[in-house]
Amino acid sequence: MTWLEALILGIVQGLTEFLPVSSSGHLEIGQAFLGTSGEENLTFAIIVHAATVCSTLVILWNEVAKLFRGTFTTLRWNEEKDYVAKIFVSMIPVFVVGMFFKDQVEAFFGNGLLLVGICLLVTACLLALSEWLQKKRQSAGHEVTYKDAFIIGLAQACAVLPGLSRSGTTIATGLLCGVKKESVAQFSFLMVLIPIMGEAFLDLLKLLQGELTSDLGLAPAVVGFIAAFLTGCFACRFMIEIVRRQRLVWFALYCAIVGSVTIIATLC
């Protein structure tokens, strides 16, 4: 992988991690288009995912710091501890998938773009349906409950498939459950921090122990990280505003077009 390819893929990852269009699906498409392959793809994915975690921490730093202080500076049960508990509830489904079905999930990656195209169409349907129902509701919605957190967590577990947008699926699911627009966007971005950091840490240990090998050079790694971080900061802030203004239908249209083109290109 050259530094230019890393720059392109880093920008793709940074933008699509937060926008509801599937970062994993777009990385698969980008890697197929650029012709990059091998173990370096996995290493690069680890690096750019870590970069987007850093983007989340920067943009939502006030919220993260508030949760941290409220959780660890007092023994009294409070609003912050309650919120963190909901995040842990949301992690249960993806934890089960990661513990018992990781090999099966990883087998979906790198095996063609047909699945990516189909999952992008599913993402489009979820986004369109959630916005349509949101506009028909009379109330503004409620805050995230424990039941909502678990259901959104189930959506996140399903979104490990390439092409099924994690942010799009979790935000759409939260909106379908009747959660407030602002609340579900923030919860969607915060709930993924621990799973992604945990996965990146485990993969880093495998790299250090020699269980994973990679020919990815230092320059592509650094360029990809910086590109994903900077574009991720922009996309995170932009996506929160998009959800607040109810403009998900345009992303549904985009996913439908890209998904259809991907399927047609794969079958032809």
N, C-alpha and C positions, 0 to 999 in steps of 0.2 A: 504494500500500500504506500503510495507516495503522499507527500504532505498536502498536495492539492486535492487528492481524493479524500484525505482525512478532513480537510477544510470543508469540502462539500458535504460529506456525511455528518460532520459535527454540526453544521448549520441545520441540516435536515433533522437530526436528533433533537437539537435544542428547541426548534420551532414546534415539532410535532409531539414532543413529550407532553406539552401542556395543552396544545390545541387538540380538539377532539377528532383527530384524523389518523391515529395510530402511529406511534414512533417506530415500533417494531416492524410494522408493515412497510413503512416508507424506507426504513433501513434495508429491509430485504429487497425492495424494488431498486433502491439506490446501489446496493452492492451488486445486484444482478446486472444493472445497467453499466456500472463501471468495471465489472469483471473481477472484483476482488473476491477472494475465497480463502478457505483454510482457517487454521486456528487463530490467525490474526484478527479475524472478524469477531470472534468471541472476546478476545482481549480488548479490542477497540470498543465493543458494546459495553463492557464493564467500565471502561474509562469514561465514556460519554454519559452513561447513566449516573456515575458518581458526580459528573459535572452538573447535571440537571438537578441532582439532590442539593448541591451547593447553591444553585439558582433559587430553589425553593426556600432555603434557609435565609438567603439574602432578602428576598422580596417579602417573606412572611416572618422576618426576624422578630418584630414586635410581638406577634402572636405566639411564636415559639418560645421567646424569653418569658412571656407571661405564663405560659403553661408550665415551663420549667420551674419558675419561682413558686407558683402556686402548688406544685406537686411536691417539691423537696424542701421548702422552707417552713412548713407547718405540718403537724400531725392531724389537724382537723380536716374532715372531709369537706371539700369546697367545690366550687364550680370548675376549677381547673382540673382537679383530680377526677371529677365526673367526666369531663371531656376526654382526658387521657384514657380513662377506662373504656370509653366508647371506641376510641381508636384501637385499643387492644382487642375489643370484641370484633371489630371489622377485620382484624388480622387473622382471625381463626381460620376462615376458609382458605386463604392463600397459604397459610402455614401448613395446613393439611395437604394441599396440592404440592407444595415444595418438599415436604417430608416424604410423601409416598408416591408421587407421580412425576417427579422432576425429570426422570429419563424419558418418560412418554411425552412430556411437554416439549423437551428439547428436540425430540425427534421430528416435531412439526416444522422446525426452523431449517432453512436451507434445502428444502425438498420441493422447490417449485413455487410459483406465484398463484396457482389456482386457489389455494386456501386463503391467501392474502386477499384476493379479489372478493371472494365470497364473504369473508369477515368484514371487509370494508362496506359491503352492501348491508350487512346486519347492523353495523355502526350507524349507517345513514338512516335506517328505519328507526332505530332507537332514538336518535336525535330528533327526527321529525315528529315522532309520536310524543315524546316528552314535551316538546315546545307546544304542540297542538293542545295537549291536555292542560298544560300550564296556563295557556291563554283562556281556556274554558272555565277554569276554576274561579270562584268568587273571592276566596281568601288568599292572603299573601303567602300562606304556608306556615309551617311550624319549625322549631329547631330540631336538630338530629336527636332521635331517641335511640335507645339500645337496640330496639327492633330494626329501626332504619339502618343503624350501623352494621348490623349483621347482614342485612339484605344487600347493602352497598358493598360489603365485604365479599359476598357471593359473586356479585358482578365483577369485582376486581379479580377474583380467582378465575372467572371465565375469560377475562381479558388478557390472560397470559398467551392466548393464541395470537399469532402474528396477523395483523390487520384488524383485530378487534380493539379499538381504542380504549386504553385504560381510563383516561380522563373523561372521554366521551361516554363510556359505558357507566362509570360510577356517577357522574353528574346527571346523566339521563335517568338512571335508576333512582337517585335521590329525588329528582323532580317528580318522577312517577309516584314516589311514596308520599309526596306532598310537602317535602322539605323546602324551606325558603331558598331562593336562588343564591343569595350571598352566602348562606350557611353551607350549602352543599358544595359550592365551589371551593371554599376554604377547607372543608373537611376532606374533600377529594384529594387535595394537594398535600395535606398534612398526614393523612393516613398511610401514604405510600413511603414516607421517609424511612421508617424503621425497616420494613421489608427490603427496600432497595439497598439501604446501607448494610444490612445483614448479608444479603446476597453478594454484594460487592466485596465485603470483607472475607467471606468464605472463598470466593473465587480468587481473591488476592492471595490468600493462604495457599491455595492449590498451585498458583503460579510460582510462589516462593519455594514451595516444596517440590516443584518439578512435575506435579501431576498434570499440569497444563503447560503446553509449550507454545511459543509464538515467535514469529519472525517480525513482528511489528517493531519498527524502529522508534527511537526517542522523538525525532521531529514530528512524525505523524501523530504520536500519542499526545504531545504537548499541543500541537495545532488543533487536533480534534477536541481536546479538553477545553481549550480557551473558546473555540467557536461554539461548542455546545453550551458552555456556561453563559456567554454573553447573549446569545440568541434565546437561551432559556429564561434569562431574567426578563427580557422583553416579552416573551410569549406568556409567562406566568402572570404578569401584571395585566397584559392585554386580555387574557382569557377570563380573568375575574370580572373585568369590565364587560366583556361580551355576555357572560351569563347574566349579569345584573340587568343588561338591556334586552335580554331575550332575542338573541340573533343567531341561535344555533342552527336555524334552518339552512343558512348558507353553507355551513360545514356539512350538513346532511347532503346537500346537493353536490358538494365537492367530493365527498366520500362515494356517493352513488356514481359519479362520472369516472373517478379514478378506479373504483372497483370494477365497473363494467368494462372499461378499457383494458384493465389487467386480465380479466377473464377472457375477453375476446383475443387479446394478444397471446395468451397462453394456449388457447384451443386452436388457434389458426396456424 
